[in-house]
Amino acid sequence: MSQVSSGRMQVLLASPRSFCAGVERAVNIVEHLLAERGGPIYVRRQIVHNTHVVADLQDRGAVFVDELDAVPDGATVVLSAHGAAPAVRAEAVRRGLNVVDGTCPLVAKVHSEAARFVARGDTVVLIGHSGHDEIEGVLGEADPGRIVLIESAADVAELHVADPGRVSYLTQTTLAVDETAAVIEALRARFPALQGPRSDDICYATTNRQRAVTAIAAECELMLVVGSRNSSNSLRLVEVAKRCGTPAWLIEDVGDLVPETLAELDVIGLTAGASAPPHLVDDVLAELGRRRDVTVTQYEVARETVRFAPPADLAR
Ligand code: SF4
């Protein structure tokens, strides 16, 4: 815990917050390619779910596409941190594209678990949010019906599986830890032989950011979460704060602050999702400091030392 200045509004700064190792790796890959080869560098889907990161890379020559058919033959294409289905990789090979894999190694772990569980004959229940890029990729690891998506404990009763004795589960990496535990419990109650991954799929960065919010939420009148609206882990931070009884706002950047509301508050919490750059938090602190006499107190619940190596073809 470190005290930075003194004043009449208290800002409790959650730590860890902002970029995780998987996001840093993915963004560094695109930056490295732009510096080494120049633009355009194609990226399938948003490299990470943050509008500032995407706009910045776009300005420097990155071209974001929804699917590979928008990538010219022979071009370089980066797969986003959220991963891609095997069919997408196969299509890239068929097209002769130069693929650089930005998939977070912790998302890649979920893919390999899905493939392993399906290969041994299990029906895999994937806990996650429909339509998210990560979920779309993992569902693509098997034929429809071999991996089935559920979003909540209420969905467990509706599941149809070929053999109740051969069911395993996996989770999206950015879910709420507490809610997911309840879903797994419901699955285990219905399928007592349920198997799971060797270690949790909800990643260290998601877990730490939620723990940090939980640690400070009860003391705050409002929690500000910096992140984009399509950022799963940022949305989960808002929900975690609300479940602690604290109102929470998701803000894209300092422009979303509502000065009139902030003028009435004495204690606010501040955090940022794993895809939100740290400078966006600095901007919010600077703006609060311009408007109020601010004391910033940082609460650190974990020290993150995780780093992921770049892809081998980039490390040379
Ligand atoms: Fe990887 Fe977790 Fe970061 Fe997602 S939030 S990119 S799974 S470290």
py3Dmol code that shows the C-alpha trace and the ligand (Angstrom):
import py3Dmol

protein = """\
ATOM      1  CA  MET A   1       0.000   0.000   0.000  1.00  0.00           C
ATOM      2  CA  SER A   2       1.509   3.355  -0.986  1.00  0.00           C
ATOM      3  CA  GLN A   3       0.208   6.860  -0.312  1.00  0.00           C
ATOM      4  CA  VAL A   4       0.857   9.348  -3.111  1.00  0.00           C
ATOM      5  CA  SER A   5      -0.675  12.676  -2.006  1.00  0.00           C
ATOM      6  CA  SER A   6      -3.210  14.033   0.464  1.00  0.00           C
ATOM      7  CA  GLY A   7      -6.599  15.756   0.034  1.00  0.00           C
ATOM      8  CA  ARG A   8     -10.351  15.537   0.287  1.00  0.00           C
ATOM      9  CA  MET A   9     -11.261  12.872  -2.257  1.00  0.00           C
ATOM     10  CA  GLN A  10      -9.825   9.457  -1.595  1.00  0.00           C
ATOM     11  CA  VAL A  11      -9.032   7.263  -4.592  1.00  0.00           C
ATOM     12  CA  LEU A  12      -8.436   3.606  -3.776  1.00  0.00           C
ATOM     13  CA  LEU A  13      -6.355   2.242  -6.616  1.00  0.00           C
ATOM     14  CA  ALA A  14      -6.735  -1.491  -7.214  1.00  0.00           C
ATOM     15  CA  SER A  15      -3.568  -3.428  -8.010  1.00  0.00           C
ATOM     16  CA  PRO A  16      -2.979  -5.407 -10.189  1.00  0.00           C
ATOM     17  CA  ARG A  17      -4.904  -3.584 -12.951  1.00  0.00           C
ATOM     18  CA  SER A  18      -4.484  -2.857 -16.687  1.00  0.00           C
ATOM     19  CA  PHE A  19      -2.352  -4.894 -19.091  1.00  0.00           C
ATOM     20  CA  CYS A  20      -1.723  -8.580 -18.419  1.00  0.00           C
ATOM     21  CA  ALA A  21       1.104 -10.651 -19.903  1.00  0.00           C
ATOM     22  CA  GLY A  22      -1.084 -12.053 -22.714  1.00  0.00           C
ATOM     23  CA  VAL A  23      -2.215  -8.600 -23.843  1.00  0.00           C
ATOM     24  CA  GLU A  24       1.329  -7.200 -23.700  1.00  0.00           C
ATOM     25  CA  ARG A  25       2.585 -10.112 -25.793  1.00  0.00           C
ATOM     26  CA  ALA A  26      -0.139  -9.701 -28.442  1.00  0.00           C
ATOM     27  CA  VAL A  27       0.295  -5.923 -28.730  1.00  0.00           C
ATOM     28  CA  ASN A  28       4.108  -6.293 -28.843  1.00  0.00           C
ATOM     29  CA  ILE A  29       3.786  -8.757 -31.736  1.00  0.00           C
ATOM     30  CA  VAL A  30       1.890  -6.235 -33.877  1.00  0.00           C
ATOM     31  CA  GLU A  31       4.235  -3.396 -32.890  1.00  0.00           C
ATOM     32  CA  HIS A  32       7.274  -5.541 -33.687  1.00  0.00           C
ATOM     33  CA  LEU A  33       5.908  -6.493 -37.128  1.00  0.00           C
ATOM     34  CA  LEU A  34       5.028  -2.885 -37.951  1.00  0.00           C
ATOM     35  CA  ALA A  35       8.538  -1.761 -36.986  1.00  0.00           C
ATOM     36  CA  GLU A  36      10.267  -4.609 -38.826  1.00  0.00           C
ATOM     37  CA  ARG A  37       8.143  -4.948 -41.982  1.00  0.00           C
ATOM     38  CA  GLY A  38       6.097  -1.729 -42.107  1.00  0.00           C
ATOM     39  CA  GLY A  39       2.349  -1.655 -42.786  1.00  0.00           C
ATOM     40  CA  PRO A  40      -0.004  -2.995 -43.688  1.00  0.00           C
ATOM     41  CA  ILE A  41       0.040  -5.766 -41.099  1.00  0.00           C
ATOM     42  CA  TYR A  42      -3.303  -7.568 -41.028  1.00  0.00           C
ATOM     43  CA  VAL A  43      -4.863  -8.619 -37.725  1.00  0.00           C
ATOM     44  CA  ARG A  44      -7.811 -11.024 -37.529  1.00  0.00           C
ATOM     45  CA  ARG A  45     -10.338  -9.519 -35.083  1.00  0.00           C
ATOM     46  CA  GLN A  46      -9.365  -6.911 -32.486  1.00  0.00           C
ATOM     47  CA  ILE A  47      -5.896  -7.848 -31.249  1.00  0.00           C
ATOM     48  CA  VAL A  48      -7.230  -7.202 -27.717  1.00  0.00           C
ATOM     49  CA  HIS A  49     -10.638  -5.833 -26.746  1.00  0.00           C
ATOM     50  CA  ASN A  50      -9.719  -2.184 -26.301  1.00  0.00           C
ATOM     51  CA  THR A  51     -10.654   0.613 -28.683  1.00  0.00           C
ATOM     52  CA  HIS A  52      -7.603   2.749 -27.787  1.00  0.00           C
ATOM     53  CA  VAL A  53      -5.153  -0.068 -28.474  1.00  0.00           C
ATOM     54  CA  VAL A  54      -6.846  -0.879 -31.776  1.00  0.00           C
ATOM     55  CA  ALA A  55      -7.011   2.783 -32.915  1.00  0.00           C
ATOM     56  CA  ASP A  56      -3.345   3.347 -32.027  1.00  0.00           C
ATOM     57  CA  LEU A  57      -2.182   0.298 -33.999  1.00  0.00           C
ATOM     58  CA  GLN A  58      -4.471   1.251 -36.894  1.00  0.00           C
ATOM     59  CA  ASP A  59      -2.796   4.669 -37.038  1.00  0.00           C
ATOM     60  CA  ARG A  60       0.558   2.923 -37.317  1.00  0.00           C
ATOM     61  CA  GLY A  61      -0.422   0.606 -40.185  1.00  0.00           C
ATOM     62  CA  ALA A  62      -2.326  -2.330 -38.713  1.00  0.00           C
ATOM     63  CA  VAL A  63      -5.447  -3.383 -40.632  1.00  0.00           C
ATOM     64  CA  PHE A  64      -8.090  -5.170 -38.552  1.00  0.00           C
ATOM     65  CA  VAL A  65     -10.307  -7.652 -40.393  1.00  0.00           C
ATOM     66  CA  ASP A  66     -13.140  -9.907 -39.287  1.00  0.00           C
ATOM     67  CA  GLU A  67     -12.111 -12.897 -41.381  1.00  0.00           C
ATOM     68  CA  LEU A  68      -9.180 -14.074 -43.489  1.00  0.00           C
ATOM     69  CA  ASP A  69     -11.015 -13.505 -46.786  1.00  0.00           C
ATOM     70  CA  ALA A  70     -10.262  -9.794 -46.273  1.00  0.00           C
ATOM     71  CA  VAL A  71      -6.505 -10.524 -46.154  1.00  0.00           C
ATOM     72  CA  PRO A  72      -4.664 -10.382 -49.513  1.00  0.00           C
ATOM     73  CA  ASP A  73      -2.714 -13.459 -50.668  1.00  0.00           C
ATOM     74  CA  GLY A  74       0.841 -13.543 -49.349  1.00  0.00           C
ATOM     75  CA  ALA A  75       0.186 -10.968 -46.598  1.00  0.00           C
ATOM     76  CA  THR A  76       1.142 -11.234 -42.924  1.00  0.00           C
ATOM     77  CA  VAL A  77      -1.787 -11.800 -40.553  1.00  0.00           C
ATOM     78  CA  VAL A  78      -1.709 -11.832 -36.764  1.00  0.00           C
ATOM     79  CA  LEU A  79      -4.234 -13.944 -34.847  1.00  0.00           C
ATOM     80  CA  SER A  80      -5.645 -12.037 -31.881  1.00  0.00           C
ATOM     81  CA  ALA A  81      -4.970 -12.752 -28.193  1.00  0.00           C
ATOM     82  CA  HIS A  82      -8.371 -14.490 -28.000  1.00  0.00           C
ATOM     83  CA  GLY A  83      -7.257 -17.262 -30.353  1.00  0.00           C
ATOM     84  CA  ALA A  84      -8.877 -18.824 -33.393  1.00  0.00           C
ATOM     85  CA  ALA A  85     -10.529 -22.098 -34.355  1.00  0.00           C
ATOM     86  CA  PRO A  86      -8.428 -24.774 -36.090  1.00  0.00           C
ATOM     87  CA  ALA A  87     -10.436 -24.172 -39.288  1.00  0.00           C
ATOM     88  CA  VAL A  88      -9.153 -20.579 -39.364  1.00  0.00           C
ATOM     89  CA  ARG A  89      -5.541 -21.755 -39.045  1.00  0.00           C
ATOM     90  CA  ALA A  90      -6.107 -24.371 -41.755  1.00  0.00           C
ATOM     91  CA  GLU A  91      -7.560 -21.718 -44.052  1.00  0.00           C
ATOM     92  CA  ALA A  92      -4.521 -19.490 -43.470  1.00  0.00           C
ATOM     93  CA  VAL A  93      -2.200 -22.359 -44.413  1.00  0.00           C
ATOM     94  CA  ARG A  94      -4.278 -23.169 -47.511  1.00  0.00           C
ATOM     95  CA  ARG A  95      -4.070 -19.505 -48.560  1.00  0.00           C
ATOM     96  CA  GLY A  96      -0.305 -19.402 -47.986  1.00  0.00           C
ATOM     97  CA  LEU A  97      -0.644 -16.501 -45.540  1.00  0.00           C
ATOM     98  CA  ASN A  98       2.210 -15.630 -43.227  1.00  0.00           C
ATOM     99  CA  VAL A  99       0.515 -16.278 -39.849  1.00  0.00           C
ATOM    100  CA  VAL A 100       1.912 -14.887 -36.606  1.00  0.00           C
ATOM    101  CA  ASP A 101       0.060 -16.245 -33.597  1.00  0.00           C
ATOM    102  CA  GLY A 102      -0.940 -13.653 -30.993  1.00  0.00           C
ATOM    103  CA  THR A 103      -3.048 -16.156 -29.046  1.00  0.00           C
ATOM    104  CA  CYS A 104      -2.412 -15.818 -25.313  1.00  0.00           C
ATOM    105  CA  PRO A 105      -0.680 -19.005 -24.122  1.00  0.00           C
ATOM    106  CA  LEU A 106      -3.398 -19.357 -21.455  1.00  0.00           C
ATOM    107  CA  VAL A 107      -6.104 -19.355 -24.150  1.00  0.00           C
ATOM    108  CA  ALA A 108      -4.016 -21.839 -26.162  1.00  0.00           C
ATOM    109  CA  LYS A 109      -4.048 -24.062 -23.048  1.00  0.00           C
ATOM    110  CA  VAL A 110      -7.883 -24.131 -23.118  1.00  0.00           C
ATOM    111  CA  HIS A 111      -7.766 -25.143 -26.809  1.00  0.00           C
ATOM    112  CA  SER A 112      -5.400 -28.021 -26.144  1.00  0.00           C
ATOM    113  CA  GLU A 113      -7.491 -29.203 -23.165  1.00  0.00           C
ATOM    114  CA  ALA A 114     -10.627 -29.109 -25.338  1.00  0.00           C
ATOM    115  CA  ALA A 115      -8.934 -31.169 -28.047  1.00  0.00           C
ATOM    116  CA  ARG A 116      -7.604 -33.656 -25.454  1.00  0.00           C
ATOM    117  CA  PHE A 117     -10.974 -34.092 -23.694  1.00  0.00           C
ATOM    118  CA  VAL A 118     -12.837 -34.560 -26.998  1.00  0.00           C
ATOM    119  CA  ALA A 119     -10.216 -37.078 -28.190  1.00  0.00           C
ATOM    120  CA  ARG A 120     -10.798 -39.272 -25.126  1.00  0.00           C
ATOM    121  CA  GLY A 121     -14.540 -39.348 -25.835  1.00  0.00           C
ATOM    122  CA  ASP A 122     -15.904 -36.725 -23.442  1.00  0.00           C
ATOM    123  CA  THR A 123     -18.692 -34.261 -24.019  1.00  0.00           C
ATOM    124  CA  VAL A 124     -17.031 -30.974 -23.061  1.00  0.00           C
ATOM    125  CA  VAL A 125     -19.164 -28.373 -21.294  1.00  0.00           C
ATOM    126  CA  LEU A 126     -17.621 -24.989 -21.991  1.00  0.00           C
ATOM    127  CA  ILE A 127     -18.599 -22.276 -19.491  1.00  0.00           C
ATOM    128  CA  GLY A 128     -18.445 -18.858 -21.121  1.00  0.00           C
ATOM    129  CA  HIS A 129     -20.172 -16.067 -22.992  1.00  0.00           C
ATOM    130  CA  SER A 130     -21.790 -16.758 -26.343  1.00  0.00           C
ATOM    131  CA  GLY A 131     -20.300 -14.789 -29.229  1.00  0.00           C
ATOM    132  CA  HIS A 132     -16.993 -13.960 -27.516  1.00  0.00           C
ATOM    133  CA  ASP A 133     -13.984 -14.479 -29.807  1.00  0.00           C
ATOM    134  CA  GLU A 134     -12.331 -16.858 -27.329  1.00  0.00           C
ATOM    135  CA  ILE A 135     -15.462 -19.035 -27.077  1.00  0.00           C
ATOM    136  CA  GLU A 136     -15.912 -19.100 -30.846  1.00  0.00           C
ATOM    137  CA  GLY A 137     -12.344 -20.370 -31.218  1.00  0.00           C
ATOM    138  CA  VAL A 138     -12.604 -23.098 -28.561  1.00  0.00           C
ATOM    139  CA  LEU A 139     -15.995 -24.326 -29.886  1.00  0.00           C
ATOM    140  CA  GLY A 140     -14.234 -24.809 -33.221  1.00  0.00           C
ATOM    141  CA  GLU A 141     -11.990 -27.506 -31.703  1.00  0.00           C
ATOM    142  CA  ALA A 142     -14.662 -30.189 -32.307  1.00  0.00           C
ATOM    143  CA  ASP A 143     -17.819 -31.042 -34.217  1.00  0.00           C
ATOM    144  CA  PRO A 144     -21.008 -29.364 -32.942  1.00  0.00           C
ATOM    145  CA  GLY A 145     -22.392 -31.252 -29.951  1.00  0.00           C
ATOM    146  CA  ARG A 146     -19.009 -32.478 -28.692  1.00  0.00           C
ATOM    147  CA  ILE A 147     -18.342 -29.106 -27.027  1.00  0.00           C
ATOM    148  CA  VAL A 148     -21.456 -27.413 -25.636  1.00  0.00           C
ATOM    149  CA  LEU A 149     -21.593 -23.871 -24.315  1.00  0.00           C
ATOM    150  CA  ILE A 150     -23.396 -22.879 -21.129  1.00  0.00           C
ATOM    151  CA  GLU A 151     -23.463 -19.429 -19.557  1.00  0.00           C
ATOM    152  CA  SER A 152     -24.925 -20.022 -16.103  1.00  0.00           C
ATOM    153  CA  ALA A 153     -25.877 -22.624 -13.491  1.00  0.00           C
ATOM    154  CA  ALA A 154     -29.464 -22.401 -14.775  1.00  0.00           C
ATOM    155  CA  ASP A 155     -28.294 -23.877 -18.119  1.00  0.00           C
ATOM    156  CA  VAL A 156     -27.016 -27.086 -16.478  1.00  0.00           C
ATOM    157  CA  ALA A 157     -30.479 -28.699 -16.221  1.00  0.00           C
ATOM    158  CA  GLU A 158     -31.020 -28.227 -19.980  1.00  0.00           C
ATOM    159  CA  LEU A 159     -27.858 -30.069 -21.011  1.00  0.00           C
ATOM    160  CA  HIS A 160     -28.191 -33.161 -23.210  1.00  0.00           C
ATOM    161  CA  VAL A 161     -25.087 -35.353 -23.184  1.00  0.00           C
ATOM    162  CA  ALA A 162     -24.483 -38.742 -24.811  1.00  0.00           C
ATOM    163  CA  ASP A 163     -22.901 -40.340 -21.715  1.00  0.00           C
ATOM    164  CA  PRO A 164     -23.325 -38.657 -18.287  1.00  0.00           C
ATOM    165  CA  GLY A 165     -20.268 -40.600 -17.096  1.00  0.00           C
ATOM    166  CA  ARG A 166     -18.045 -38.946 -19.707  1.00  0.00           C
ATOM    167  CA  VAL A 167     -18.466 -35.218 -19.170  1.00  0.00           C
ATOM    168  CA  SER A 168     -15.721 -32.668 -18.631  1.00  0.00           C
ATOM    169  CA  TYR A 169     -15.775 -28.890 -18.316  1.00  0.00           C
ATOM    170  CA  LEU A 170     -13.622 -25.968 -19.351  1.00  0.00           C
ATOM    171  CA  THR A 171     -14.061 -22.242 -18.775  1.00  0.00           C
ATOM    172  CA  GLN A 172     -13.428 -19.006 -20.625  1.00  0.00           C
ATOM    173  CA  THR A 173     -10.317 -17.355 -19.176  1.00  0.00           C
ATOM    174  CA  THR A 174     -12.036 -14.106 -18.187  1.00  0.00           C
ATOM    175  CA  LEU A 175     -15.058 -15.206 -16.159  1.00  0.00           C
ATOM    176  CA  ALA A 176     -16.034 -14.111 -12.656  1.00  0.00           C
ATOM    177  CA  VAL A 177     -14.360 -16.515 -10.227  1.00  0.00           C
ATOM    178  CA  ASP A 178     -17.276 -16.670  -7.754  1.00  0.00           C
ATOM    179  CA  GLU A 179     -20.026 -17.174 -10.357  1.00  0.00           C
ATOM    180  CA  THR A 180     -18.058 -19.838 -12.205  1.00  0.00           C
ATOM    181  CA  ALA A 181     -17.545 -21.841  -9.012  1.00  0.00           C
ATOM    182  CA  ALA A 182     -21.345 -22.024  -8.665  1.00  0.00           C
ATOM    183  CA  VAL A 183     -21.722 -23.269 -12.251  1.00  0.00           C
ATOM    184  CA  ILE A 184     -19.076 -25.978 -11.724  1.00  0.00           C
ATOM    185  CA  GLU A 185     -20.844 -27.011  -8.519  1.00  0.00           C
ATOM    186  CA  ALA A 186     -24.140 -27.373 -10.420  1.00  0.00           C
ATOM    187  CA  LEU A 187     -22.382 -29.445 -13.092  1.00  0.00           C
ATOM    188  CA  ARG A 188     -20.808 -31.709 -10.470  1.00  0.00           C
ATOM    189  CA  ALA A 189     -24.192 -32.197  -8.791  1.00  0.00           C
ATOM    190  CA  ARG A 190     -25.685 -33.411 -12.091  1.00  0.00           C
ATOM    191  CA  PHE A 191     -22.581 -35.294 -13.365  1.00  0.00           C
ATOM    192  CA  PRO A 192     -20.733 -36.749 -10.326  1.00  0.00           C
ATOM    193  CA  ALA A 193     -17.946 -38.148 -12.556  1.00  0.00           C
ATOM    194  CA  LEU A 194     -17.280 -34.662 -13.976  1.00  0.00           C
ATOM    195  CA  GLN A 195     -13.652 -34.068 -15.008  1.00  0.00           C
ATOM    196  CA  GLY A 196     -11.956 -30.693 -15.318  1.00  0.00           C
ATOM    197  CA  PRO A 197      -8.667 -29.080 -16.273  1.00  0.00           C
ATOM    198  CA  ARG A 198      -5.565 -29.768 -14.133  1.00  0.00           C
ATOM    199  CA  SER A 199      -5.431 -26.103 -13.162  1.00  0.00           C
ATOM    200  CA  ASP A 200      -8.054 -23.356 -13.382  1.00  0.00           C
ATOM    201  CA  ASP A 201      -8.743 -21.867 -16.802  1.00  0.00           C
ATOM    202  CA  ILE A 202      -9.785 -18.510 -15.330  1.00  0.00           C
ATOM    203  CA  CYS A 203      -6.410 -16.878 -15.724  1.00  0.00           C
ATOM    204  CA  TYR A 204      -4.161 -15.357 -13.067  1.00  0.00           C
ATOM    205  CA  ALA A 205      -4.744 -11.818 -14.420  1.00  0.00           C
ATOM    206  CA  THR A 206      -8.537 -12.112 -14.288  1.00  0.00           C
ATOM    207  CA  THR A 207      -8.374 -13.591 -10.791  1.00  0.00           C
ATOM    208  CA  ASN A 208      -5.978 -10.959  -9.429  1.00  0.00           C
ATOM    209  CA  ARG A 209      -7.939  -8.007 -10.856  1.00  0.00           C
ATOM    210  CA  GLN A 210     -11.169  -9.352  -9.328  1.00  0.00           C
ATOM    211  CA  ARG A 211      -9.481  -9.953  -5.956  1.00  0.00           C
ATOM    212  CA  ALA A 212      -8.169  -6.381  -5.953  1.00  0.00           C
ATOM    213  CA  VAL A 213     -11.653  -4.978  -6.631  1.00  0.00           C
ATOM    214  CA  THR A 214     -13.159  -7.172  -3.913  1.00  0.00           C
ATOM    215  CA  ALA A 215     -10.523  -5.932  -1.450  1.00  0.00           C
ATOM    216  CA  ILE A 216     -11.509  -2.269  -1.823  1.00  0.00           C
ATOM    217  CA  ALA A 217     -15.141  -2.277  -3.024  1.00  0.00           C
ATOM    218  CA  ALA A 218     -16.809  -2.123   0.394  1.00  0.00           C
ATOM    219  CA  GLU A 219     -14.902   1.080   1.240  1.00  0.00           C
ATOM    220  CA  CYS A 220     -15.863   2.862  -2.010  1.00  0.00           C
ATOM    221  CA  GLU A 221     -18.948   4.881  -2.889  1.00  0.00           C
ATOM    222  CA  LEU A 222     -18.274   4.200  -6.586  1.00  0.00           C
ATOM    223  CA  MET A 223     -15.934   1.908  -8.533  1.00  0.00           C
ATOM    224  CA  LEU A 224     -14.545   3.176 -11.834  1.00  0.00           C
ATOM    225  CA  VAL A 225     -13.427   0.413 -14.204  1.00  0.00           C
ATOM    226  CA  VAL A 226     -11.431   1.559 -17.232  1.00  0.00           C
ATOM    227  CA  GLY A 227     -12.089  -0.738 -20.178  1.00  0.00           C
ATOM    228  CA  SER A 228     -13.989  -1.172 -23.421  1.00  0.00           C
ATOM    229  CA  ARG A 229     -17.571  -2.359 -23.623  1.00  0.00           C
ATOM    230  CA  ASN A 230     -16.611  -5.602 -25.376  1.00  0.00           C
ATOM    231  CA  SER A 231     -13.891  -6.418 -22.821  1.00  0.00           C
ATOM    232  CA  SER A 232     -15.102  -9.465 -20.916  1.00  0.00           C
ATOM    233  CA  ASN A 233     -12.741  -9.135 -17.981  1.00  0.00           C
ATOM    234  CA  SER A 234     -13.558  -5.411 -17.602  1.00  0.00           C
ATOM    235  CA  LEU A 235     -17.296  -6.167 -17.526  1.00  0.00           C
ATOM    236  CA  ARG A 236     -16.649  -8.824 -14.882  1.00  0.00           C
ATOM    237  CA  LEU A 237     -14.863  -6.228 -12.696  1.00  0.00           C
ATOM    238  CA  VAL A 238     -17.976  -4.036 -12.838  1.00  0.00           C
ATOM    239  CA  GLU A 239     -20.138  -7.013 -11.834  1.00  0.00           C
ATOM    240  CA  VAL A 240     -17.791  -8.035  -9.000  1.00  0.00           C
ATOM    241  CA  ALA A 241     -17.945  -4.513  -7.536  1.00  0.00           C
ATOM    242  CA  LYS A 242     -21.732  -4.459  -7.821  1.00  0.00           C
ATOM    243  CA  ARG A 243     -22.019  -7.841  -6.087  1.00  0.00           C
ATOM    244  CA  CYS A 244     -20.051  -6.267  -3.225  1.00  0.00           C
ATOM    245  CA  GLY A 245     -22.819  -3.651  -3.035  1.00  0.00           C
ATOM    246  CA  THR A 246     -20.812  -0.857  -4.694  1.00  0.00           C
ATOM    247  CA  PRO A 247     -22.107   1.029  -7.742  1.00  0.00           C
ATOM    248  CA  ALA A 248     -19.664   0.680 -10.641  1.00  0.00           C
ATOM    249  CA  TRP A 249     -19.140   2.406 -13.990  1.00  0.00           C
ATOM    250  CA  LEU A 250     -17.305   1.042 -16.990  1.00  0.00           C
ATOM    251  CA  ILE A 251     -15.486   3.970 -18.594  1.00  0.00           C
ATOM    252  CA  GLU A 252     -13.647   3.869 -21.919  1.00  0.00           C
ATOM    253  CA  ASP A 253     -11.381   6.714 -20.858  1.00  0.00           C
ATOM    254  CA  VAL A 254     -11.238  10.020 -18.991  1.00  0.00           C
ATOM    255  CA  GLY A 255     -13.857  11.443 -21.373  1.00  0.00           C
ATOM    256  CA  ASP A 256     -16.534   9.254 -19.752  1.00  0.00           C
ATOM    257  CA  LEU A 257     -16.108  10.795 -16.290  1.00  0.00           C
ATOM    258  CA  VAL A 258     -19.187  12.643 -15.052  1.00  0.00           C
ATOM    259  CA  PRO A 259     -17.769  15.595 -13.072  1.00  0.00           C
ATOM    260  CA  GLU A 260     -21.087  16.446 -11.348  1.00  0.00           C
ATOM    261  CA  THR A 261     -21.343  12.976  -9.803  1.00  0.00           C
ATOM    262  CA  LEU A 262     -17.688  12.807  -8.854  1.00  0.00           C
ATOM    263  CA  ALA A 263     -17.959  16.186  -7.130  1.00  0.00           C
ATOM    264  CA  GLU A 264     -20.254  14.608  -4.522  1.00  0.00           C
ATOM    265  CA  LEU A 265     -18.120  11.568  -3.694  1.00  0.00           C
ATOM    266  CA  ASP A 266     -15.511  11.217  -0.972  1.00  0.00           C
ATOM    267  CA  VAL A 267     -14.109   7.733  -1.710  1.00  0.00           C
ATOM    268  CA  ILE A 268     -13.920   6.113  -5.136  1.00  0.00           C
ATOM    269  CA  GLY A 269     -12.213   2.954  -6.347  1.00  0.00           C
ATOM    270  CA  LEU A 270     -10.263   2.816  -9.611  1.00  0.00           C
ATOM    271  CA  THR A 271      -9.167  -0.179 -11.657  1.00  0.00           C
ATOM    272  CA  ALA A 272      -8.775  -1.219 -15.286  1.00  0.00           C
ATOM    273  CA  GLY A 273      -9.373  -4.388 -17.262  1.00  0.00           C
ATOM    274  CA  ALA A 274      -6.478  -6.460 -18.586  1.00  0.00           C
ATOM    275  CA  SER A 275      -6.803  -4.989 -22.085  1.00  0.00           C
ATOM    276  CA  ALA A 276      -6.826  -1.319 -20.976  1.00  0.00           C
ATOM    277  CA  PRO A 277      -3.479   0.511 -21.294  1.00  0.00           C
ATOM    278  CA  PRO A 278      -2.062   1.912 -18.013  1.00  0.00           C
ATOM    279  CA  HIS A 279      -1.914   5.475 -19.394  1.00  0.00           C
ATOM    280  CA  LEU A 280      -5.747   5.582 -19.417  1.00  0.00           C
ATOM    281  CA  VAL A 281      -5.732   5.161 -15.628  1.00  0.00           C
ATOM    282  CA  ASP A 282      -3.073   7.885 -15.328  1.00  0.00           C
ATOM    283  CA  ASP A 283      -5.341  10.192 -17.364  1.00  0.00           C
ATOM    284  CA  VAL A 284      -8.258   9.551 -14.983  1.00  0.00           C
ATOM    285  CA  LEU A 285      -6.082  10.231 -11.931  1.00  0.00           C
ATOM    286  CA  ALA A 286      -4.783  13.443 -13.495  1.00  0.00           C
ATOM    287  CA  GLU A 287      -8.311  14.662 -14.266  1.00  0.00           C
ATOM    288  CA  LEU A 288      -9.541  13.842 -10.749  1.00  0.00           C
ATOM    289  CA  GLY A 289      -6.530  15.713  -9.385  1.00  0.00           C
ATOM    290  CA  ARG A 290      -7.463  18.773 -11.456  1.00  0.00           C
ATOM    291  CA  ARG A 291     -11.008  18.779 -10.075  1.00  0.00           C
ATOM    292  CA  ARG A 292     -10.516  17.686  -6.475  1.00  0.00           C
ATOM    293  CA  ASP A 293      -7.902  17.598  -3.761  1.00  0.00           C
ATOM    294  CA  VAL A 294      -7.099  13.886  -4.107  1.00  0.00           C
ATOM    295  CA  THR A 295      -5.424  11.256  -1.945  1.00  0.00           C
ATOM    296  CA  VAL A 296      -4.424   8.136  -3.900  1.00  0.00           C
ATOM    297  CA  THR A 297      -3.938   4.935  -1.954  1.00  0.00           C
ATOM    298  CA  GLN A 298      -2.901   1.817  -3.823  1.00  0.00           C
ATOM    299  CA  TYR A 299      -4.005  -1.625  -2.605  1.00  0.00           C
ATOM    300  CA  GLU A 300      -1.871  -4.393  -4.017  1.00  0.00           C
ATOM    301  CA  VAL A 301      -3.273  -7.902  -3.528  1.00  0.00           C
ATOM    302  CA  ALA A 302      -0.714  -9.668  -5.724  1.00  0.00           C
ATOM    303  CA  ARG A 303       2.552  -8.890  -7.500  1.00  0.00           C
ATOM    304  CA  GLU A 304       2.485 -10.107 -11.092  1.00  0.00           C
ATOM    305  CA  THR A 305       5.741 -11.322 -12.584  1.00  0.00           C
ATOM    306  CA  VAL A 306       4.268 -13.419 -15.418  1.00  0.00           C
ATOM    307  CA  ARG A 307       5.818 -12.733 -18.849  1.00  0.00           C
ATOM    308  CA  PHE A 308       5.159 -14.664 -22.051  1.00  0.00           C
ATOM    309  CA  ALA A 309       7.880 -15.134 -24.658  1.00  0.00           C
ATOM    310  CA  PRO A 310       7.135 -13.912 -28.183  1.00  0.00           C
ATOM    311  CA  PRO A 311       6.406 -16.504 -30.901  1.00  0.00           C
ATOM    312  CA  ALA A 312       9.585 -18.348 -31.966  1.00  0.00           C
ATOM    313  CA  ASP A 313       9.503 -16.886 -35.504  1.00  0.00           C
ATOM    314  CA  LEU A 314       9.532 -13.369 -34.025  1.00  0.00           C
ATOM    315  CA  ALA A 315      12.162 -14.017 -31.359  1.00  0.00           C
ATOM    316  CA  ARG A 316      14.891 -14.650 -33.945  1.00  0.00           C
TER     317      ARG A 316
END
"""
ligand_1 = """\
8
SF4
Fe -4.187 -14.195 -21.327
Fe -5.616 -13.834 -19.086
Fe -4.602 -11.756 -20.332
Fe -6.638 -13.116 -21.445
S -6.693 -11.911 -19.538
S -4.800 -12.362 -22.482
S -6.101 -15.215 -20.788
S -3.404 -13.418 -19.357
"""
view = py3Dmol.view(width=600, height=400)
view.addModel(protein, "pdb")
view.setStyle({"model": 0}, {"cartoon": {"style": "trace"}})
view.addModel(ligand_1, "xyz")
view.setStyle({"model": 1}, {"stick": {}})
view.zoomTo()
view.show()
